[in-house]
Amino acid sequence: MNALSARNALEYAAAALGFSSLGVSAAHADQGEGLAKWLAAGMHADMLWMERHLPARLNPELVLPGVRSIIILTYEYAGSDARSCPGSIARYAQGNDYHKLLATKLADLDETLQFYGGKQRCFTDSGPVSERFFAAQAGLGWIGRNGLLIRPDKGSYCFLASILTTLELPTDAPMPNHCGNCHRCEQACPTGALQNGCCDSRRCLAYWTIESKGAAMPPDIAAAAQKRLYGCDICQEVCPWNQLRSSRNRRIDPHLLMPAALVSLPAAELEKLQGDSFDKFFSQSPIRRIGCEHLRLNIRQMQQNFNDNF
């Protein structure tokens, strides 16, 4: 197997499928103790699957026996909120569910690598893989103080997809961290969730509006939620790397743009969706997974914050 030929074929196929960049890391790069310490401090809140999957995250051999390389790909999503009504939605969730969209593309790349004799497992935020760590190892960018991968040419508005393979492909070198003395994301976070390069989920608005299962939002966090229906992008909005002209000139898959019905539908009308009507309206959206009751709680909190009926 010619490793360089396999990588070249993979890069060609990935670009044809709409991925914006690709990098390769050795599978057994040392991840250090950062993730284990973050979990030990309880910063994952009640996302207990992170604890269960820690051994696999730290040892890719447990995910794919014989793994040699980890391929990380980026796929762009919109950098602005398309909502014309009160009730912001995180950029990544404005269009179709990225898990489904990218899964079919990863399956095509899997076939490409099978041709060269590789066995693969593919994920996009769906398996026990430290995707941001390996993205940095693969030279695609660096991990910023907001905990996200930041790219010098395109900023941080992108999905990460990973392919674990038994092929030993040419690897890339990590790039230096270019956050420098900038602390804008930490200073702008309305709940103080960002400290020392870590995000404490227990204070993160994205956690409370998406991942939290049933617990009431603490009053100070609820007040900071303002008009957020789903997620929070403040730490990305203030990042200088997302404000560069080059980061704004990105090709966005039309499937990831907000549908017109969601752009203009008032929060009060969204609140009425339940059962089959909720499932139908959000059938292609990642918002569907939080369920109608959680979304209604977010809407009611927004109404309470502003003593208004949206």
C-alpha positions as CSV (number, residue, x, y, z in Angstrom):
1,M,0.0,0.0,0.0
2,N,1.3,3.4,-1.0
3,A,0.5,5.6,2.0
4,L,0.9,8.8,0.0
5,S,-1.4,7.6,-2.8
6,A,-4.0,6.7,-0.2
7,R,-3.8,10.1,1.4
8,N,-4.0,11.9,-2.0
9,A,-7.0,9.9,-3.0
10,L,-8.7,10.6,0.4
11,E,-8.0,14.4,0.1
12,Y,-9.4,14.4,-3.5
13,A,-12.6,12.5,-2.4
14,A,-13.1,14.7,0.7
15,A,-12.8,17.9,-1.2
16,A,-15.3,16.6,-3.8
17,L,-17.7,15.8,-0.9
18,G,-17.5,19.4,0.5
19,F,-15.1,19.0,3.4
20,S,-13.0,22.1,3.7
21,S,-9.8,20.6,5.1
22,L,-8.2,17.4,6.2
23,G,-5.4,16.5,8.5
24,V,-3.8,13.3,9.9
25,S,-2.5,12.5,13.3
26,A,-0.8,9.4,14.7
27,A,-3.5,7.5,16.6
28,H,-1.5,7.1,19.8
29,A,-0.5,10.7,20.4
30,D,-0.3,11.5,24.1
31,Q,-3.5,13.3,25.1
32,G,-2.1,14.2,28.6
33,E,-4.3,14.4,31.7
34,G,-6.4,17.4,30.8
35,L,-9.6,15.5,30.0
36,A,-9.4,13.3,33.1
37,K,-8.9,16.3,35.3
38,W,-11.8,18.1,33.7
39,L,-14.0,15.1,34.4
40,A,-12.7,14.7,38.0
41,A,-13.6,18.3,38.6
42,G,-17.2,17.6,37.6
43,M,-17.2,20.1,34.7
44,H,-19.1,17.7,32.5
45,A,-22.2,18.2,34.7
46,D,-24.6,15.2,34.2
47,M,-23.2,14.2,30.8
48,L,-22.1,10.8,32.3
49,W,-21.3,9.2,29.0
50,M,-18.1,11.2,29.0
51,E,-17.0,9.3,32.1
52,R,-17.9,6.0,30.7
53,H,-16.1,6.7,27.4
54,L,-12.9,8.1,28.9
55,P,-10.8,4.9,28.5
56,A,-11.7,4.7,24.8
57,R,-11.1,8.4,24.2
58,L,-7.6,8.1,25.6
59,N,-6.9,4.8,23.8
60,P,-8.2,4.7,20.3
61,E,-7.1,1.0,20.1
62,L,-10.3,0.3,22.2
63,V,-12.4,1.9,19.4
64,L,-10.6,0.3,16.5
65,P,-8.1,-2.5,17.1
66,G,-5.0,-2.0,15.0
67,V,-5.7,1.7,14.5
68,R,-2.6,3.7,13.2
69,S,-3.9,7.0,12.0
70,I,-6.7,9.4,12.9
71,I,-8.0,11.6,10.1
72,I,-9.9,14.7,11.0
73,L,-12.0,16.7,8.5
74,T,-13.7,20.0,8.8
75,Y,-17.1,21.0,7.3
76,E,-18.3,24.6,7.4
77,Y,-21.5,25.9,8.9
78,A,-23.0,29.4,8.9
79,G,-21.4,32.1,10.9
80,S,-24.4,34.2,11.6
81,D,-27.8,33.8,13.2
82,A,-30.5,33.7,10.6
83,R,-33.5,34.2,12.9
84,S,-35.6,37.3,12.2
85,C,-37.7,36.8,15.4
86,P,-36.5,36.8,19.0
87,G,-35.0,33.5,20.1
88,S,-31.5,32.7,18.8
89,I,-30.4,29.3,17.7
90,A,-26.8,28.2,17.7
91,R,-25.3,28.4,14.3
92,Y,-24.4,24.7,14.1
93,A,-28.1,23.7,14.6
94,Q,-29.7,26.1,12.1
95,G,-30.0,23.6,9.3
96,N,-30.2,19.9,8.9
97,D,-28.8,17.5,11.4
98,Y,-25.1,17.4,10.7
99,H,-24.8,13.8,12.1
100,K,-26.9,12.4,9.2
101,L,-25.5,14.8,6.6
102,L,-21.9,13.9,7.3
103,A,-22.4,10.2,8.0
104,T,-23.2,9.5,4.3
105,K,-20.1,11.4,3.2
106,L,-17.9,9.6,5.7
107,A,-19.2,6.3,4.4
108,D,-17.9,7.3,0.9
109,L,-14.5,8.1,2.4
110,D,-14.5,4.7,4.2
111,E,-14.9,3.0,0.8
112,T,-12.0,5.0,-0.6
113,L,-9.7,3.8,2.2
114,Q,-11.0,0.2,2.0
115,F,-9.6,0.2,-1.6
116,Y,-6.2,0.7,-0.1
117,G,-6.7,-2.1,2.5
118,G,-7.8,-0.1,5.5
119,K,-10.3,-0.9,8.1
120,Q,-12.1,2.2,9.5
121,R,-14.5,3.6,12.0
122,C,-16.1,7.0,11.3
123,F,-17.6,9.5,13.6
124,T,-18.8,13.1,13.7
125,D,-19.4,14.1,17.3
126,S,-20.9,10.7,17.7
127,G,-18.2,8.4,19.2
128,P,-15.5,8.2,21.9
129,V,-12.9,10.2,19.9
130,S,-11.1,13.4,21.1
131,E,-11.8,15.1,17.8
132,R,-10.6,18.6,18.9
133,F,-7.3,17.2,20.3
134,F,-6.6,15.2,17.1
135,A,-7.6,18.1,14.9
136,A,-4.9,20.2,16.7
137,Q,-2.4,17.4,16.4
138,A,-3.2,17.1,12.7
139,G,-2.3,20.8,12.2
140,L,-5.8,22.0,11.3
141,G,-5.7,24.7,14.0
142,W,-5.3,25.1,17.7
143,I,-7.6,24.8,20.8
144,G,-8.6,28.3,21.8
145,R,-9.5,29.5,25.3
146,N,-13.1,28.8,24.4
147,G,-12.2,25.1,24.1
148,L,-12.9,25.1,20.3
149,L,-10.7,24.4,17.3
150,I,-9.7,27.8,15.8
151,R,-8.3,27.9,12.3
152,P,-6.2,30.9,11.2
153,D,-7.9,31.1,7.8
154,K,-11.5,30.1,8.6
155,G,-12.1,30.6,12.3
156,S,-14.1,28.2,14.4
157,Y,-17.5,27.8,12.7
158,C,-17.0,24.2,11.5
159,F,-18.0,20.6,12.3
160,L,-15.3,18.0,13.0
161,A,-15.5,14.5,11.6
162,S,-13.1,11.7,12.3
163,I,-11.9,8.6,10.6
164,L,-9.9,6.0,12.6
165,T,-8.0,3.8,10.2
166,T,-5.6,0.9,10.3
167,L,-3.6,2.5,7.5
168,E,-0.5,4.4,8.4
169,L,-0.9,7.6,6.5
170,P,1.5,10.6,6.3
171,T,0.9,12.8,9.3
172,D,0.8,16.6,9.8
173,A,2.5,18.7,12.3
174,P,0.6,20.7,15.0
175,M,0.6,24.5,14.6
176,P,1.3,27.0,17.4
177,N,-1.5,28.4,19.5
178,H,-2.2,31.9,18.3
179,C,-4.6,33.1,21.0
180,G,-1.7,35.1,22.5
181,N,-2.9,37.5,25.2
182,C,-6.5,37.6,23.9
183,H,-9.1,36.7,26.5
184,R,-12.2,38.1,24.7
185,C,-14.1,34.8,24.9
186,E,-13.6,34.4,28.6
187,Q,-14.5,38.0,29.3
188,A,-17.6,37.9,27.1
189,C,-19.0,34.7,28.5
190,P,-22.1,35.9,30.5
191,T,-22.0,33.1,33.1
192,G,-18.2,32.8,33.6
193,A,-18.2,29.3,32.2
194,L,-14.8,29.8,30.5
195,Q,-11.8,29.9,32.8
196,N,-8.2,29.0,32.1
197,G,-8.9,27.4,28.8
198,C,-11.7,25.2,30.1
199,C,-15.5,25.3,29.8
200,D,-17.4,24.4,32.9
201,S,-20.6,22.8,31.6
202,R,-22.3,23.5,34.9
203,R,-22.4,27.2,33.9
204,C,-22.5,26.9,30.2
205,L,-25.7,28.2,28.4
206,A,-25.3,25.7,25.7
207,Y,-25.4,22.9,28.3
208,W,-28.5,24.3,30.0
209,T,-30.4,24.9,26.8
210,I,-29.5,21.7,25.1
211,E,-27.9,18.9,27.2
212,S,-29.5,19.4,30.7
213,K,-32.0,16.7,31.5
214,G,-34.8,18.1,33.7
215,A,-32.9,20.2,36.2
216,A,-34.0,23.8,36.7
217,M,-31.7,26.4,35.4
218,P,-30.0,28.3,38.3
219,P,-31.4,31.8,38.5
220,D,-28.2,33.7,37.5
221,I,-27.8,31.4,34.5
222,A,-31.4,31.7,33.6
223,A,-31.1,35.5,33.6
224,A,-28.0,35.4,31.4
225,A,-29.8,33.2,28.9
226,Q,-31.6,36.3,27.6
227,K,-33.3,35.4,24.3
228,R,-31.5,32.1,23.6
229,L,-33.7,29.2,22.5
230,Y,-31.0,26.7,21.7
231,G,-27.3,27.0,22.5
232,C,-25.0,30.0,22.7
233,D,-22.3,31.3,20.4
234,I,-21.0,34.3,22.3
235,C,-17.5,32.9,22.7
236,Q,-17.4,32.4,18.9
237,E,-19.0,35.8,18.0
238,V,-16.3,37.8,19.9
239,C,-13.3,35.7,18.6
240,P,-11.1,37.9,16.4
241,W,-10.4,34.9,14.2
242,N,-14.1,34.7,13.3
243,Q,-14.2,38.4,12.4
244,L,-11.5,38.2,9.7
245,R,-12.7,38.6,6.1
246,S,-11.2,35.3,5.2
247,S,-13.3,33.5,7.8
248,R,-16.5,35.0,6.4
249,N,-15.8,33.9,2.8
250,R,-16.6,30.2,3.4
251,R,-18.8,27.9,1.3
252,I,-21.8,26.7,3.3
253,D,-23.7,23.6,2.4
254,P,-27.3,24.7,1.6
255,H,-28.6,21.8,3.8
256,L,-27.0,23.6,6.8
257,L,-28.9,26.9,6.2
258,M,-32.0,27.7,8.3
259,P,-35.2,26.9,6.6
260,A,-37.5,29.8,5.9
261,A,-40.2,28.4,8.2
262,L,-37.8,28.6,11.2
263,V,-36.4,32.0,10.2
264,S,-39.6,33.8,10.8
265,L,-41.7,31.7,13.1
266,P,-42.2,33.5,16.5
267,A,-41.2,31.7,19.7
268,A,-44.9,31.7,20.8
269,E,-45.7,29.6,17.7
270,L,-42.7,27.3,18.4
271,E,-44.1,26.8,21.9
272,K,-47.3,25.4,20.5
273,L,-45.4,22.6,18.7
274,Q,-45.7,19.2,20.5
275,G,-45.9,15.6,19.7
276,D,-46.2,14.8,16.0
277,S,-46.2,18.5,15.0
278,F,-42.9,19.1,16.8
279,D,-41.4,15.9,15.3
280,K,-42.5,16.9,11.8
281,F,-41.4,20.6,12.0
282,F,-37.9,19.5,13.3
283,S,-37.7,16.2,11.4
284,Q,-34.4,17.2,9.8
285,S,-33.0,19.3,12.6
286,P,-30.7,18.5,15.5
287,I,-33.1,20.5,17.7
288,R,-35.5,17.5,17.6
289,R,-33.4,15.5,20.0
290,I,-34.0,17.8,23.0
291,G,-37.8,17.2,22.7
292,C,-40.7,19.7,22.7
293,E,-40.8,20.0,26.5
294,H,-37.2,21.2,26.8
295,L,-37.6,23.7,24.0
296,R,-40.8,25.0,25.7
297,L,-38.9,25.4,28.9
298,N,-36.3,27.5,27.1
299,I,-39.1,29.6,25.5
300,R,-40.8,30.2,28.8
301,Q,-37.5,31.2,30.4
302,M,-37.0,33.7,27.6
303,Q,-40.5,35.1,28.1
304,Q,-39.8,35.4,31.9
305,N,-36.5,37.2,31.3
306,F,-38.3,39.9,29.3
307,N,-41.8,39.7,30.8
308,D,-43.1,39.5,27.2
309,N,-44.9,37.2,24.9
310,F,-42.9,36.6,21.8
